[in-house]
Amino acid sequence: MNWYPHIKQYYKQGFYTEANIQVFVAAGWITTEQADDIIGSA
């Protein structure tokens, strides 16, 4: 499953923090580049 669009949307809505995003990277759900995009675009 492609988690990126879901995680990005939830981050923008305030459900996830930057720390949560890093957990998703560590779990392999998104890439470091995707995490940078999510955090940078908020």
Secondary structure, DSSP 8 states (H G I E B T S, - for coil): ---HHHHHHHHHTTSS-HHHHHHHHHTTSS-HHHHHHHHHH-
